[in-house]
Amino acid sequence: MESFSLILAIVVATALAFDFTNGFHDTANAMATTISTGAMKPKVAVAMSAVLNLVGAFLSVEVANTISKGLVDEAGIRPEVIFAALVGAILWNLLTWLVGLPSSSSHALMGGLIGATIASAGVGAVHGDVLVTKVLIPAIAAPLVAGIAALLATRLTYSLGRKADGNASKKGYRAGQIASAGLVSLAHGTNDAQKTMGVITLALVAGGAVAPDSDPPMWVILSAGLAIALGTYLGGWRIIRTMGKGLTDLQPQQGFAAQTSAATVILASSHLGFSLSTTHSVSGSVMGAGLGRKGGVVRWSTATRMFVAWGLTLPAAALVGALAEYVTGFGSWGTAVVAVFLIASSAAIWKLSRREVVDHTNVNDTDIETEEPAGVITTAIAAVTPPPASGPATASEDPVPAFPSQATAERTPTTTTTV
């Protein structure tokens, strides 16, 4: 095994801690729709997702190589820079988890790495062409492609199942959801676990433990896979609630279409070495599936909060990473100060989360106030939807009023828990 210095051991441990937060932060990507539609019980869903995340970690190293060899100049990186980058990524993951926002762990990691690298070696140490082609462009394209694919798939699914027996159709789509959720979990392990592999490999190169341009060692692949699987099993219940119930209300047909579309986009990007955000892909597919059902409403207030978080992820993590790198530049005591700050901040965020616990017992509880009337985009989609066939509605597509808030007002209010 490679020879380790103390700082290198700290960096590896911190990277695995980030991988752990990535796991519970992104559990919603694979399992939110499956849990919200009742296709699987919450604890069973996250257990299956954890196992498949671990398996996916062994399928490819293309994304890991993008992180370790392509994004920044290896020659200008010290282990302390990697440590500072991870501090920025972990804190952003924890903050967005606390408020239940599905932001991108991938972009948090890359933002922290970019900020710390610039603070240490200057702007020239960041490869701008790789940043644009393999990070920024996929960040914009992924939710659009996944959303359009899910919208079309939802329309096709309802069209093909219009004459099918309603109950049998829903059972079939629930089974399809389980399969597609497994595919998303596998894709998540293939894409996201590799990011931690890439960071650890970059740290090993910077610390002189492995040769430049090396692929991740096997122990790095195994430890990264185990860390993300453990985080996934614990379940990021706050974000699962937002993704499963906060954006739109999904039927099994929509859940199947959303997850299949997202998995296709994620696996394709992993094969091409794009450091794609699985959060962006799944969020886009969920919104597309919501718009694909006649009368479906996407809650744009929640979506807007998500978009703002997405836009802030790279710069916020970069700023924290740069500040952390500045402090570590003072030597060993500076690194110790940053480590204490990370531990104290993480503990404070966890304590705040205990004020209102969200777990597998209440993850599907929703706030009635999240219901909102159809907005401009939903109305435009509905305008081009063919009118329903005459006769009674089939069970394969539940009739939904144009303004769900009116239906909500007619129901007896229930006690709910807010995130």
Number of C-alpha atoms within 10 A of each C-alpha: 7 9 11 14 13 7 17 23 15 17 24 25 14 21 29 25 20 26 32 25 25 29 31 27 32 32 30 30 29 31 30 30 32 29 27 24 21 13 22 18 13 23 16 12 23 30 17 18 30 30 21 24 34 27 19 23 27 18 16 17 22 21 28 30 24 22 26 28 20 19 22 25 16 19 11 16 22 21 23 26 31 28 30 31 33 33 32 32 31 25 23 26 26 22 16 20 24 19 13 22 25 29 30 28 29 24 26 30 32 29 27 35 33 30 29 32 29 22 21 19 16 13 14 12 19 21 14 15 12 16 18 13 13 21 21 17 13 20 23 14 15 24 25 19 19 29 28 20 23 31 26 17 23 26 19 15 20 18 13 11 17 17 12 15 12 16 11 12 19 20 14 14 22 22 17 21 28 23 16 26 29 24 24 30 32 26 29 32 29 29 32 30 34 33 28 34 33 26 29 29 29 31 28 27 22 22 19 17 17 19 12 16 14 14 20 22 15 11 11 19 24 16 19 30 31 23 24 32 31 21 23 32 22 20 26 29 28 27 29 33 28 24 28 26 23 23 23 25 22 23 23 24 28 31 34 29 28 35 34 25 30 33 27 17 22 29 21 13 22 23 15 12 19 25 29 30 25 30 28 27 30 33 28 27 33 35 30 30 35 28 28 30 26 24 21 26 30 25 22 22 14 16 20 11 13 22 17 11 18 20 13 17 26 26 18 20 30 29 19 23 33 27 21 30 30 19 17 21 16 10 10 12 12 16 22 13 13 20 19 12 14 20 12 12 15 16 12 11 15 15 11 12 17 10 8 11 15 22 17 18 11 16 25 24 17 20 15 16 9 17 22 17 17 20 13 10 13 21 17 12 15 20 11 8 14 8 9 10 9 6 6 8 12 15 17 23 19 13 15 13 13 17 16 16 16 13 12 14 10 8 8 7 9 10 10 12 15 17 21
